[in-house]
């Protein structure tokens, strides 16, 4: 059985949406990346979470 993803509704300023549109990054991807970075993680090319320092084993 698959675990459903965590969902969070967040109010963001219009400047954030404008920045996302300008850079071509979806707001979801930008927020997901920031949350990962705060946790010391990043997404690899296969969309897996790995530590910021070093590669996944």
Buried (B, 14 or more C-beta within 10 A) or exposed (E): EEEEEEEEEEEEEEEBEEBBEEEEEEBEEBBEBEEBEEEEBBBEEEEEEBEEEEEEE
